Amino acid sequence: CSYYLPYLSMRVHIHHSFRLKEVTPSDRCVSLRSVVIVAVNSQRKPQPMCGEQHLCWLNSSLQLILASDTFVEAVSKSPFFTSTNTNAGANRASNDVSLSTPTENDGAFYSKLERLTIKYLCDIIKSWKAKPLNLLDAHAFIEGIREHGPKYHIRERNVQVPVFHRIGELSSVVRFTFSILMDVVQRFINTRLIGHETLLCSKCHTLNDLTTQSNRLLPLSSILCDGLILPTVALNNYFVSEKNDYSRMCFNCNDNSTDHHFSRRIVQLPDTLFISFYRHEDELDKHNEARPAEIFIENHLNLTAFVSPSVVCYSAYTRYQLGSVLVIIEGQDRDRHYLTFTKSHGRFYRCDDQIIEQVDKSVVFEKKHVALLSMYVREQT
């Protein structure tokens, strides 16, 4: 399956300026390939997950978001948590998604897919004090997202085919995170980064408001980033290097030119920042496929240089620390396996499905990884 996902944002046209102020400071899937996730500021040790039937894609994606203590706490305090059955096995066949929206949400709408995913997350969190969910639980969830989740349309046969494969086959962690998990995560914590694009005309000097871009998962290209430190390099390319890549028209004088100064800046930052590193179709390997970049993961992230001058905020508002990072290592046979590294009480743990072991932090930050997804949390001062 592909993990190249270039369009992860939503655009809307607007014509006004911004001025914001922060309010408060057992079977392995494969033998040669792996993905890594890292979590910080966690007061919980990572818990094992079912390792049968090629479930590493599901486990690593869930570990990515469960690395956030803020998210786990919010879910644990929600009406969903108390309304779900404490015996997960009793709900294995609940593909009809009979869980109703709690009345405490005052009319908030949750889709069947969201309710199914929230229920599974609640069952996972509850299992930490008991025993891990088993294969039947995962099977019921996967069948549920196949039924209620996104689908491909095959025009020749005029049929809808689920995007996600049946249990026993690998699915895309990026698609699962973007199309399912992020919808749920944003229900509980602040994840939206909002950027604003402007154009200063070189002829009439009019400042044009272009678009506002809202991202719950910020897409960054890893093109030409081999051996570099990300995400800062990719952020610099996204906000700085892309400004005059093609001609743009001034709304005032209708002059269409590459000489106009294009600017893309952040006008609002989330408490928890999710980033995807997608492969660029111009980078092809010997198999004529997009080649992912091997990069060094950045622990601390300062976004001050990318924030609009109109934003009034504390310095801590733009500073983040790595919460989790999902990467993949590919072998010659192209099989894939996903792993998780989580930080708890200053120690890093390698979470390989049902196997949890402590590792040195150099494994995370001093070795190159093929990153797919990362989560950054705002630093506490």
DRENDO-1510 file (C-alpha; in Angstrom, 1 decimal, always signed):
<recs>
REC; n; res; u; v; w
REC; 1; CYS; +0.0; +0.0; +0.0 .
REC; 2; SER; +1.1; +3.5; -0.6 .
REC; 3; TYR; +2.0; +6.0; +2.1 .
REC; 4; TYR; +2.4; +8.9; -0.2 .
REC; 5; LEU; -0.4; +11.3; +0.6 .
REC; 6; PRO; +0.2; +14.8; -0.9 .
REC; 7; TYR; -3.2; +16.4; -0.1 .
REC; 8; LEU; -3.7; +16.5; +3.6 .
REC; 9; SER; -5.0; +20.0; +4.0 .
REC; 10; MET; -8.2; +22.0; +3.5 .
REC; 11; ARG; -8.2; +25.3; +1.8 .
REC; 12; VAL; -10.8; +28.1; +2.0 .
REC; 13; HIS; -10.7; +31.6; +0.5 .
REC; 14; ILE; -10.8; +34.5; +2.8 .
REC; 15; HIS; -10.0; +38.2; +2.6 .
REC; 16; HIS; -9.0; +39.7; +6.0 .
REC; 17; SER; -6.0; +40.0; +8.2 .
REC; 18; PHE; -5.2; +38.0; +11.4 .
REC; 19; ARG; -4.2; +39.0; +14.9 .
REC; 20; LEU; -4.2; +36.2; +17.4 .
REC; 21; LYS; -3.2; +36.1; +21.0 .
REC; 22; GLU; -2.5; +33.0; +23.0 .
REC; 23; VAL; -4.9; +32.6; +25.9 .
REC; 24; THR; -2.9; +30.1; +28.0 .
REC; 25; PRO; +0.9; +29.7; +27.9 .
REC; 26; SER; +3.6; -13.1; +18.5 .
REC; 27; ASP; +3.7; -13.3; +14.7 .
REC; 28; ARG; +5.9; -10.7; +13.1 .
REC; 29; CYS; +4.6; -9.1; +10.0 .
REC; 30; VAL; +8.1; -9.2; +8.5 .
REC; 31; SER; +11.7; -9.7; +9.5 .
REC; 32; LEU; +13.5; -6.8; +7.9 .
REC; 33; ARG; +11.3; -3.7; +8.0 .
REC; 34; SER; +10.3; -1.5; +10.8 .
REC; 35; VAL; +8.7; +1.7; +11.9 .
REC; 36; VAL; +9.5; +3.7; +15.0 .
REC; 37; ILE; +7.4; +6.0; +17.2 .
REC; 38; VAL; +8.7; +8.1; +20.1 .
REC; 39; ALA; +6.7; +9.6; +22.9 .
REC; 40; VAL; +7.7; +12.2; +25.6 .
REC; 41; ASN; +6.3; +13.5; +28.8 .
REC; 42; SER; +4.5; +10.3; +29.4 .
REC; 43; GLN; +3.8; +9.1; +32.9 .
REC; 44; ARG; +2.7; +5.7; +31.5 .
REC; 45; LYS; +4.9; +2.8; +30.4 .
REC; 46; PRO; +3.9; +1.6; +26.9 .
REC; 47; GLN; +1.7; -1.4; +26.9 .
REC; 48; PRO; +1.9; -4.4; +24.6 .
REC; 49; MET; -0.5; -5.0; +21.8 .
REC; 50; CYS; -1.6; -8.1; +19.8 .
REC; 51; GLY; +1.2; -9.0; +17.4 .
REC; 52; GLU; -0.6; -11.6; +15.3 .
REC; 53; GLN; -1.8; -11.3; +11.7 .
REC; 54; HIS; +0.2; -8.4; +10.5 .
REC; 55; LEU; -1.3; -5.9; +13.0 .
REC; 56; CYS; +1.8; -3.7; +13.3 .
REC; 57; TRP; +0.3; -1.1; +11.0 .
REC; 58; LEU; -2.7; -0.7; +13.4 .
REC; 59; ASN; -0.6; -0.9; +16.5 .
REC; 60; SER; +2.0; +1.7; +15.4 .
REC; 61; SER; -0.7; +4.1; +14.3 .
REC; 62; LEU; -2.5; +3.8; +17.6 .
REC; 63; GLN; +0.7; +4.2; +19.6 .
REC; 64; LEU; +1.3; +7.4; +17.7 .
REC; 65; ILE; -1.7; +9.1; +19.3 .
REC; 66; LEU; -1.7; +7.2; +22.6 .
REC; 67; ALA; +1.7; +8.7; +23.2 .
REC; 68; SER; -0.2; +11.9; +24.1 .
REC; 69; ASP; -1.1; +12.0; +27.8 .
REC; 70; THR; -3.4; +14.9; +27.1 .
REC; 71; PHE; -5.4; +12.8; +24.5 .
REC; 72; VAL; -5.5; +9.8; +26.8 .
REC; 73; GLU; -6.7; +11.9; +29.7 .
REC; 74; ALA; -9.4; +13.6; +27.6 .
REC; 75; VAL; -10.7; +10.2; +26.3 .
REC; 76; SER; -10.6; +8.7; +29.8 .
REC; 77; LYS; -12.8; +11.6; +31.1 .
REC; 78; SER; -15.3; +11.5; +28.3 .
REC; 79; PRO; -18.8; +10.0; +28.5 .
REC; 80; PHE; -17.7; +7.5; +25.9 .
REC; 81; PHE; -15.2; +6.0; +28.4 .
REC; 82; THR; -17.8; +5.3; +31.0 .
REC; 83; SER; -20.4; +4.2; +28.5 .
REC; 84; THR; -18.3; +1.5; +26.9 .
REC; 85; ASN; -18.4; -2.0; +28.2 .
REC; 86; THR; -15.4; -2.8; +30.4 .
REC; 87; ASN; -15.3; -6.3; +28.9 .
REC; 88; ALA; -14.0; -5.7; +25.4 .
REC; 89; GLY; -14.6; -9.3; +24.4 .
REC; 90; ALA; -18.4; -8.8; +24.9 .
REC; 91; ASN; -18.4; -6.2; +22.1 .
REC; 92; ARG; -16.3; -8.0; +19.5 .
REC; 93; ALA; -19.2; -8.4; +17.1 .
REC; 94; SER; -20.4; -4.9; +17.4 .
REC; 95; ASN; -19.9; -3.9; +13.8 .
REC; 96; ASP; -23.3; -2.3; +13.8 .
REC; 97; VAL; -21.6; +0.4; +15.9 .
REC; 98; SER; -24.5; +0.5; +18.3 .
REC; 99; LEU; -22.7; +2.9; +20.7 .
REC; 100; SER; -24.9; +6.0; +20.9 .
REC; 101; THR; -23.5; +9.5; +21.3 .
REC; 102; PRO; -23.5; +10.5; +25.0 .
REC; 103; THR; -26.1; +13.1; +25.9 .
REC; 104; GLU; -23.4; +15.2; +27.7 .
REC; 105; ASN; -22.1; +16.2; +24.2 .
REC; 106; ASP; -25.2; +18.4; +23.7 .
REC; 107; GLY; -26.0; +17.4; +20.1 .
REC; 108; ALA; -22.4; +17.0; +18.9 .
REC; 109; PHE; -22.5; +14.7; +15.9 .
REC; 110; TYR; -20.3; +11.6; +15.8 .
REC; 111; SER; -20.2; +9.4; +12.8 .
REC; 112; LYS; -20.5; +5.6; +13.1 .
REC; 113; LEU; -16.8; +5.4; +12.1 .
REC; 114; GLU; -15.8; +7.9; +14.9 .
REC; 115; ARG; -17.9; +6.1; +17.5 .
REC; 116; LEU; -16.4; +2.8; +16.5 .
REC; 117; THR; -12.9; +4.2; +16.7 .
REC; 118; ILE; -13.5; +5.9; +20.1 .
REC; 119; LYS; -14.9; +2.7; +21.5 .
REC; 120; TYR; -11.8; +0.8; +20.4 .
REC; 121; LEU; -9.5; +3.4; +21.9 .
REC; 122; CYS; -11.5; +3.3; +25.2 .
REC; 123; ASP; -11.2; -0.5; +25.2 .
REC; 124; ILE; -7.4; -0.2; +24.7 .
REC; 125; ILE; -7.0; +2.3; +27.5 .
REC; 126; LYS; -9.1; +0.1; +29.9 .
REC; 127; SER; -7.0; -3.0; +28.9 .
REC; 128; TRP; -3.9; -1.4; +30.4 .
REC; 129; LYS; -5.1; -2.3; +33.8 .
REC; 130; ALA; -6.1; -5.8; +32.8 .
REC; 131; LYS; -4.8; -7.7; +29.8 .
REC; 132; PRO; -4.2; -6.6; +26.2 .
REC; 133; LEU; -7.0; -6.8; +23.6 .
REC; 134; ASN; -6.8; -10.0; +21.6 .
REC; 135; LEU; -7.0; -10.9; +17.9 .
REC; 136; LEU; -10.8; -11.1; +17.9 .
REC; 137; ASP; -11.1; -7.5; +19.2 .
REC; 138; ALA; -8.7; -6.2; +16.5 .
REC; 139; HIS; -10.6; -8.2; +13.8 .
REC; 140; ALA; -13.9; -6.7; +14.9 .
REC; 141; PHE; -12.5; -3.2; +14.7 .
REC; 142; ILE; -10.9; -3.7; +11.3 .
REC; 143; GLU; -14.1; -5.1; +9.9 .
REC; 144; GLY; -15.9; -2.1; +11.3 .
REC; 145; ILE; -13.6; +0.4; +9.6 .
REC; 146; ARG; -13.8; -1.6; +6.4 .
REC; 147; GLU; -17.6; -1.3; +6.5 .
REC; 148; HIS; -17.9; +2.3; +7.6 .
REC; 149; GLY; -14.6; +3.8; +6.5 .
REC; 150; PRO; -13.4; +5.2; +3.2 .
REC; 151; LYS; -13.6; +3.2; +0.0 .
REC; 152; TYR; -12.2; +3.1; -3.6 .
REC; 153; HIS; -14.6; +3.2; -6.5 .
REC; 154; ILE; -13.7; +0.8; -9.3 .
REC; 155; ARG; -15.4; +2.3; -12.3 .
REC; 156; GLU; -15.0; -0.8; -14.6 .
REC; 157; ARG; -16.9; -2.9; -12.1 .
REC; 158; ASN; -18.9; -0.1; -10.5 .
REC; 159; VAL; -18.1; -1.3; -7.0 .
REC; 160; GLN; -16.9; +0.2; -3.8 .
REC; 161; VAL; -13.8; -1.4; -2.3 .
REC; 162; PRO; -12.6; -0.7; +1.3 .
REC; 163; VAL; -9.4; +1.3; +1.5 .
REC; 164; PHE; -8.2; -0.9; +4.4 .
REC; 165; HIS; -7.4; -4.6; +4.0 .
REC; 166; ARG; -8.8; -7.5; +5.9 .
REC; 167; ILE; -6.9; -8.7; +9.0 .
REC; 168; GLY; -3.7; -10.5; +8.0 .
REC; 169; GLU; -2.8; -7.9; +5.4 .
REC; 170; LEU; -0.9; -4.6; +5.9 .
REC; 171; SER; -2.7; -1.3; +5.3 .
REC; 172; SER; -1.4; +2.2; +5.0 .
REC; 173; VAL; -0.6; +3.8; +8.4 .
REC; 174; VAL; -0.8; +7.3; +6.9 .
REC; 175; ARG; -4.2; +6.8; +5.4 .
REC; 176; PHE; -5.5; +5.2; +8.6 .
REC; 177; THR; -4.1; +8.1; +10.7 .
REC; 178; PHE; -5.3; +10.8; +8.4 .
REC; 179; SER; -8.7; +9.5; +7.4 .
REC; 180; ILE; -9.8; +7.9; +10.7 .
REC; 181; LEU; -7.6; +8.7; +13.7 .
REC; 182; MET; -7.2; +12.4; +13.2 .
REC; 183; ASP; -11.0; +12.9; +13.0 .
REC; 184; VAL; -11.2; +11.3; +16.4 .
REC; 185; VAL; -8.2; +13.0; +17.9 .
REC; 186; GLN; -9.4; +16.5; +17.1 .
REC; 187; ARG; -12.6; +15.8; +19.0 .
REC; 188; PHE; -10.5; +15.7; +22.2 .
REC; 189; ILE; -7.4; +17.9; +21.8 .
REC; 190; ASN; -6.4; +20.9; +19.8 .
REC; 191; THR; -4.6; +19.7; +16.6 .
REC; 192; ARG; -5.2; +22.4; +13.9 .
REC; 193; LEU; -2.4; +24.4; +12.5 .
REC; 194; ILE; -3.7; +27.4; +10.4 .
REC; 195; GLY; -1.5; +29.1; +7.8 .
REC; 196; HIS; -2.2; +32.2; +5.8 .
REC; 197; GLU; -0.9; +32.9; +2.3 .
REC; 198; THR; -0.3; +36.4; +0.9 .
REC; 199; LEU; +1.1; +37.9; -2.3 .
REC; 200; LEU; +2.9; +41.3; -2.5 .
REC; 201; CYS; +2.6; +42.6; -6.0 .
REC; 202; SER; +5.9; +43.7; -7.5 .
REC; 203; LYS; +4.1; +46.1; -9.9 .
REC; 204; CYS; +1.4; +47.9; -7.9 .
REC; 205; HIS; +2.7; +46.8; -4.4 .
REC; 206; THR; -0.7; +45.7; -3.3 .
REC; 207; LEU; -0.8; +43.0; -0.6 .
REC; 208; ASN; -3.2; +40.3; -1.7 .
REC; 209; ASP; -4.8; +37.9; +0.8 .
REC; 210; LEU; -4.8; +34.5; -0.9 .
REC; 211; THR; -6.0; +31.6; +1.1 .
REC; 212; THR; -6.2; +30.2; +4.6 .
REC; 213; GLN; -4.9; +26.7; +5.0 .
REC; 214; SER; -6.1; +24.5; +7.9 .
REC; 215; ASN; -4.1; +21.4; +8.7 .
REC; 216; ARG; -4.8; +18.8; +11.3 .
REC; 217; LEU; -1.9; +16.8; +9.8 .
REC; 218; LEU; +0.7; +19.1; +8.3 .
REC; 219; PRO; +2.1; +17.6; +5.0 .
REC; 220; LEU; +5.8; +18.1; +4.5 .
REC; 221; SER; +7.8; +16.8; +1.5 .
REC; 222; SER; +11.0; +14.9; +2.3 .
REC; 223; ILE; +12.4; +15.6; -1.2 .
REC; 224; LEU; +16.2; +16.2; -1.2 .
REC; 225; CYS; +16.2; +15.7; +2.6 .
REC; 226; ASP; +18.4; +12.5; +2.8 .
REC; 227; GLY; +20.6; +12.6; +5.9 .
REC; 228; LEU; +19.2; +15.9; +7.1 .
REC; 229; ILE; +17.4; +16.9; +10.3 .
REC; 230; LEU; +13.7; +17.0; +10.0 .
REC; 231; PRO; +11.2; +18.5; +10.4 .
REC; 232; THR; +13.0; +21.9; +10.4 .
REC; 233; VAL; +14.5; +21.5; +6.9 .
REC; 234; ALA; +11.1; +20.4; +5.5 .
REC; 235; LEU; +9.4; +23.3; +7.3 .
REC; 236; ASN; +11.8; +25.7; +5.8 .
REC; 237; ASN; +11.1; +24.4; +2.3 .
REC; 238; TYR; +7.4; +24.6; +2.9 .
REC; 239; PHE; +7.3; +28.1; +4.3 .
REC; 240; VAL; +10.3; +29.7; +2.6 .
REC; 241; SER; +11.7; +27.9; -0.5 .
REC; 242; GLU; +8.3; +27.4; -2.2 .
REC; 243; LYS; +7.4; +31.1; -2.4 .
REC; 244; ASN; +8.1; +31.8; -6.1 .
REC; 245; ASP; +7.9; +28.4; -7.8 .
REC; 246; TYR; +5.2; +29.5; -10.3 .
REC; 247; SER; +3.5; +32.7; -11.5 .
REC; 248; ARG; +0.7; +34.2; -9.5 .
REC; 249; MET; -1.7; +37.0; -10.4 .
REC; 250; CYS; -2.3; +40.2; -8.4 .
REC; 251; PHE; -6.0; +40.7; -7.7 .
REC; 252; ASN; -5.6; +44.5; -8.0 .
REC; 253; CYS; -3.7; +45.0; -11.3 .
REC; 254; ASN; -4.1; +41.5; -12.8 .
REC; 255; ASP; -0.4; +41.3; -13.4 .
REC; 256; ASN; +0.7; +37.6; -13.6 .
REC; 257; SER; +4.3; +37.2; -12.7 .
REC; 258; THR; +6.9; +35.1; -10.8 .
REC; 259; ASP; +8.3; +38.3; -9.5 .
REC; 260; HIS; +5.6; +38.8; -6.9 .
REC; 261; HIS; +6.6; +38.0; -3.3 .
REC; 262; PHE; +4.6; +35.0; -2.1 .
REC; 263; SER; +4.5; +34.4; +1.6 .
REC; 264; ARG; +3.1; +31.5; +3.7 .
REC; 265; ARG; +3.0; +31.9; +7.4 .
REC; 266; ILE; +1.4; +30.3; +10.5 .
REC; 267; VAL; -1.3; +32.3; +12.2 .
REC; 268; GLN; -2.4; +29.7; +14.7 .
REC; 269; LEU; -0.6; +26.8; +16.3 .
REC; 270; PRO; -2.1; +23.7; +18.0 .
REC; 271; ASP; -1.3; +22.3; +21.4 .
REC; 272; THR; -0.4; +19.1; +19.7 .
REC; 273; LEU; +1.2; +19.2; +16.2 .
REC; 274; PHE; +0.9; +16.2; +13.8 .
REC; 275; ILE; +3.2; +16.1; +10.8 .
REC; 276; SER; +3.3; +13.7; +7.8 .
REC; 277; PHE; +6.5; +13.3; +5.7 .
REC; 278; TYR; +5.4; +12.2; +2.3 .
REC; 279; ARG; +7.4; +10.8; -0.5 .
REC; 280; HIS; +7.9; +13.0; -3.6 .
REC; 281; GLU; +7.0; +11.4; -7.0 .
REC; 282; ASP; +10.0; +13.1; -8.6 .
REC; 283; GLU; +12.3; +10.9; -6.4 .
REC; 284; LEU; +12.2; +7.5; -8.0 .
REC; 285; ASP; +14.2; +4.4; -7.0 .
REC; 286; LYS; +15.4; +1.6; -9.2 .
REC; 287; HIS; +11.9; +0.1; -9.1 .
REC; 288; ASN; +10.5; +3.3; -10.5 .
REC; 289; GLU; +8.8; +4.0; -7.2 .
REC; 290; ALA; +8.9; +7.1; -5.0 .
REC; 291; ARG; +11.9; +6.8; -2.7 .
REC; 292; PRO; +11.5; +7.9; +0.9 .
REC; 293; ALA; +14.2; +9.9; +2.5 .
REC; 294; GLU; +16.3; +8.6; +5.5 .
REC; 295; ILE; +16.5; +11.5; +8.0 .
REC; 296; PHE; +17.5; +12.3; +11.5 .
REC; 297; ILE; +14.6; +13.0; +13.8 .
REC; 298; GLU; +14.5; +16.4; +15.6 .
REC; 299; ASN; +13.8; +16.3; +19.4 .
REC; 300; HIS; +13.1; +20.1; +19.9 .
REC; 301; LEU; +11.2; +22.2; +17.4 .
REC; 302; ASN; +11.0; +26.0; +17.3 .
REC; 303; LEU; +8.5; +27.4; +14.9 .
REC; 304; THR; +9.1; +31.1; +15.6 .
REC; 305; ALA; +10.6; +31.8; +12.2 .
REC; 306; PHE; +7.5; +30.4; +10.5 .
REC; 307; VAL; +4.9; +32.4; +12.5 .
REC; 308; SER; +3.2; +35.5; +11.0 .
REC; 309; PRO; +4.4; +38.8; +12.5 .
REC; 310; SER; +0.8; +39.6; +13.2 .
REC; 311; VAL; +0.6; +36.9; +15.8 .
REC; 312; VAL; +1.0; +38.1; +19.4 .
REC; 313; CYS; +2.1; +35.3; +21.7 .
REC; 314; TYR; +4.4; +34.1; +24.4 .
REC; 315; SER; +7.7; +32.6; +23.2 .
REC; 316; ALA; +6.7; +29.2; +24.6 .
REC; 317; TYR; +3.8; +29.2; +22.2 .
REC; 318; THR; +6.0; +28.2; +19.2 .
REC; 319; ARG; +8.2; +25.7; +21.0 .
REC; 320; TYR; +7.5; +21.9; +20.8 .
REC; 321; GLN; +9.1; +18.7; +21.9 .
REC; 322; LEU; +8.8; +15.4; +20.1 .
REC; 323; GLY; +5.9; +13.3; +21.3 .
REC; 324; SER; +6.0; +10.5; +18.7 .
REC; 325; VAL; +7.5; +9.7; +15.4 .
REC; 326; LEU; +6.5; +6.8; +13.0 .
REC; 327; VAL; +9.1; +5.7; +10.6 .
REC; 328; ILE; +9.6; +2.7; +8.2 .
REC; 329; ILE; +12.6; +0.7; +7.2 .
REC; 330; GLU; +12.3; -1.3; +4.0 .
REC; 331; GLY; +14.1; -4.5; +3.1 .
REC; 332; GLN; +15.0; -5.9; -0.3 .
REC; 333; ASP; +11.8; -8.0; -0.3 .
REC; 334; ARG; +9.7; -4.8; +0.3 .
REC; 335; ASP; +8.0; -6.3; +3.3 .
REC; 336; ARG; +7.2; -3.8; +6.0 .
REC; 337; HIS; +7.1; -3.9; +9.8 .
REC; 338; TYR; +6.2; -1.1; +12.2 .
REC; 339; LEU; +7.6; -0.5; +15.6 .
REC; 340; THR; +7.1; +2.1; +18.4 .
REC; 341; PHE; +9.6; +3.9; +20.6 .
REC; 342; THR; +8.0; +5.6; +23.7 .
REC; 343; LYS; +9.5; +7.7; +26.3 .
REC; 344; SER; +8.4; +7.3; +29.9 .
REC; 345; HIS; +10.1; +8.7; +33.0 .
REC; 346; GLY; +13.1; +9.7; +30.9 .
REC; 347; ARG; +13.5; +6.2; +29.5 .
REC; 348; PHE; +12.8; +5.1; +25.9 .
REC; 349; TYR; +11.0; +1.8; +25.2 .
REC; 350; ARG; +10.9; -0.1; +22.0 .
REC; 351; CYS; +7.3; -1.3; +21.4 .
REC; 352; ASP; +7.3; -4.1; +18.9 .
REC; 353; ASP; +3.7; -5.2; +19.0 .
REC; 354; GLN; +3.5; -7.4; +22.1 .
REC; 355; ILE; +7.3; -6.9; +23.0 .
REC; 356; ILE; +8.3; -4.0; +25.1 .
REC; 357; GLU; +12.0; -3.3; +25.8 .
REC; 358; GLN; +14.0; -0.4; +27.0 .
REC; 359; VAL; +16.5; +1.2; +24.6 .
REC; 360; ASP; +19.0; +4.1; +24.6 .
REC; 361; LYS; +17.8; +7.4; +23.2 .
REC; 362; SER; +20.6; +7.3; +20.7 .
REC; 363; VAL; +18.5; +4.7; +18.8 .
REC; 364; VAL; +15.9; +7.4; +18.2 .
REC; 365; PHE; +18.0; +10.6; +17.6 .
REC; 366; GLU; +21.4; +9.4; +16.4 .
REC; 367; LYS; +20.3; +7.0; +13.7 .
REC; 368; LYS; +18.6; +7.8; +10.4 .
REC; 369; HIS; +15.0; +6.7; +9.9 .
REC; 370; VAL; +12.5; +6.9; +7.1 .
REC; 371; ALA; +9.8; +9.0; +8.9 .
REC; 372; LEU; +6.2; +8.8; +7.9 .
REC; 373; LEU; +4.4; +10.6; +10.8 .
REC; 374; SER; +5.4; +12.5; +13.9 .
REC; 375; MET; +3.6; +14.2; +16.8 .
REC; 376; TYR; +5.0; +17.2; +18.7 .
REC; 377; VAL; +3.6; +18.6; +21.9 .
REC; 378; ARG; +4.0; +22.1; +23.1 .
REC; 379; GLU; +6.8; +22.4; +25.7 .
REC; 380; GLN; +5.8; +23.1; +29.3 .
REC; 381; THR; +7.4; +26.1; +31.0 .
</recs>
